[in-house]
């Protein structure tokens, strides 16, 4: 029995729900000028990075993040990783025993965006960013754009990681992981109340069930 295929099919629905929730929250945020400005600043940051990507791709920065995330998730899984190497066009790391989480992690865990999110959220506890929150969202947009563009670029290069785990399973995991990270980022950066987030999920499910 192909358990990966079964899990991928089962995960399709939660992925669609997360996507619908993010879309609904963006539409609702658009109705409020302050929140709309924050979404726009994040989009501007994303666009700025896409322009940079067209002319200067900073491969070494991405390769470092890619290999480091392999090491990070290997450590979280209790697996030994060593001999990490980062080149201008490729990198590698030796992992004692790989699994799908370790192998696919760089495609759904945006290292630089995650580090920025943690630092910003920690600083926001003691600092009132006020209007500077928009700049933070633009910065996050740049980091997210970095992850998004390089992930797409890597997938179109037919990565061995993805072939090893199977295309359908890998793409569902990657999409779900990215949706989940964006949801967490939205909660902390806009910010969105956690109760409102889960209420939106329930509303999306209700609308789908009753075709509203």
C-alpha positions in Angstrom: 0.0 0.0 0.0 1.3 3.4 -1.0 1.0 5.3 2.3 2.6 8.5 1.0 -0.1 8.7 -1.7 -2.8 8.2 0.9 -1.4 10.8 3.2 -1.0 13.3 0.3 -4.6 12.8 -0.7 -5.8 13.3 2.9 -3.7 16.4 3.3 -5.2 18.0 0.1 -8.3 19.1 2.0 -6.5 20.8 5.0 -4.3 22.5 2.4 -7.3 23.9 0.5 -8.9 25.0 3.9 -5.7 26.9 4.8 -5.7 28.5 1.4 -9.3 29.5 1.7 -8.7 30.9 5.1 -5.7 33.0 4.0 -7.7 34.3 1.0 -10.7 35.2 3.3 -8.5 37.0 5.8 -6.8 39.0 3.0 -10.2 40.0 1.7 -11.4 41.1 5.2 -8.2 43.0 5.8 -8.7 44.9 2.6 -11.8 46.5 4.1 -9.7 48.3 6.8 -7.2 51.0 5.6 -4.6 50.2 8.2 -4.6 46.5 7.5 -4.8 47.1 3.7 -1.6 49.2 3.9 0.2 46.5 5.8 -0.8 43.9 3.1 0.3 46.3 0.4 3.7 46.9 2.1 4.3 43.1 2.3 3.3 42.8 -1.4 5.7 45.7 -2.2 8.6 43.9 -0.4 7.7 40.7 -2.3 7.7 42.6 -5.6 11.1 44.3 -4.8 12.7 40.9 -4.3 11.2 39.5 -7.5 12.8 42.4 -9.4 16.2 41.7 -7.6 15.8 38.0 -8.5 15.6 38.8 -12.2 19.1 40.4 -12.2 21.0 39.0 -9.2 19.9 35.7 -7.7 22.2 35.3 -4.7 22.5 31.6 -5.1 25.0 31.1 -2.3 22.6 32.6 0.2 19.8 30.2 -0.9 22.1 27.2 -0.9 23.3 28.0 2.6 19.7 28.2 3.8 18.7 25.1 1.9 21.5 22.9 3.4 21.2 24.5 6.9 17.5 23.7 7.0 18.3 20.1 6.2 20.7 20.1 9.2 18.1 21.8 11.4 15.4 19.3 10.7 17.7 16.4 10.9 18.6 17.6 14.4 14.9 18.0 15.3 14.4 14.4 14.2 17.4 13.2 16.3 19.4 12.4 13.1 23.1 13.2 12.8 24.1 15.5 10.0 27.7 16.5 9.1 30.0 17.9 6.5 27.7 20.7 5.3 29.2 22.3 2.1 28.0 25.4 0.4 29.1 26.4 -3.1 28.2 29.1 -5.5 25.9 26.7 -7.5 25.4 23.7 -5.3 25.7 22.3 -1.8 25.4 19.2 0.2 25.2 17.8 3.6 25.6 14.2 4.9 22.6 12.9 6.8 22.8 9.6 8.7 19.3 8.6 7.9 16.9 10.8 5.8 13.1 10.9 6.0 10.5 13.0 4.1 10.5 15.8 6.7 14.3 16.2 6.5 14.4 15.9 2.7 11.5 18.3 1.9 12.0 20.8 4.8 13.9 23.5 2.7 11.0 23.8 0.4 8.4 24.7 3.0 10.5 26.3 5.8 11.8 29.7 4.8 14.9 30.1 7.0 15.4 33.9 6.7 11.7 34.7 6.9 11.4 32.5 10.0 14.4 34.1 11.7 13.0 37.6 10.9 9.5 36.6 12.2 10.9 35.3 15.5 13.1 38.4 16.0 10.3 40.8 15.2 7.7 39.0 17.4 10.2 38.9 20.3 11.0 42.6 19.9 7.3 43.5 19.5 6.7 42.3 23.1 8.7 45.2 24.5 8.7 47.7 21.6 5.7 49.4 20.1 6.7 49.5 16.4 3.7 51.7 15.4 4.1 52.9 11.8 7.4 50.9 11.6 5.3 47.7 11.4 4.7 48.5 7.8 8.5 48.5 7.2 8.6 45.1 9.0 6.0 43.7 6.7 7.9 45.0 3.6 11.0 43.3 5.0 9.1 40.1 5.5 7.8 40.4 2.0 11.4 40.5 0.7 12.4 37.4 2.7 9.2 35.5 1.7 9.9 36.4 -1.9 13.4 35.1 -1.6 12.0 31.7 -0.4 9.2 31.6 -2.9 11.2 32.4 -6.0 14.1 30.1 -5.2 11.7 27.3 -4.2 9.9 27.6 -7.6 13.3 27.8 -9.4 14.5 24.7 -7.6 11.3 22.7 -8.3 11.6 23.6 -12.0 15.1 22.2 -11.9 13.7 18.8 -11.1 15.3 18.4 -7.7 16.4 14.9 -6.6 14.8 15.5 -3.2 11.4 15.8 -4.8 11.9 12.9 -7.2 13.0 10.7 -4.2 9.8 11.3 -2.3 7.4 11.4 -5.3 6.1 14.5 -7.0 2.5 14.4 -5.8 3.4 13.7 -2.2 6.2 16.3 -2.2 4.1 19.1 -3.8 1.2 18.6 -1.4 3.6 18.7 1.6 5.4 21.7 0.2 2.2 23.6 -0.4 0.7 22.7 3.0 3.9 23.7 4.8 4.1 27.0 3.0 0.4 27.8 3.7 0.9 26.9 7.4 4.0 29.2 7.7 2.1 32.0 6.0 -0.8 31.5 8.4 1.6 31.8 11.4 3.2 34.9 9.9 -0.1 36.5 9.3 -1.1 36.0 13.0 2.0 37.7 14.2 2.6 40.4 11.6 -0.8 41.9 10.7 -1.6 40.8 13.5 -4.6 38.5 13.5 -6.3 37.3 16.7 -5.8 33.6 17.0 -9.5 33.2 17.8 -10.4 35.1 14.7 -8.1 32.9 12.7 -9.8 29.7 13.8 -13.3 31.3 13.5 -12.4 32.0 9.8 -11.4 28.4 9.3 -14.7 27.3 10.7 -16.5 29.8 8.5 -14.7 28.6 5.4 -15.6 25.0 6.2 -19.2 26.0 6.8 -19.4 27.8 3.5 -18.0 24.9 1.6 -20.2 22.3 3.3 -23.4 24.4 2.5 -22.0 25.8 -0.8 -22.5 29.4 0.4 
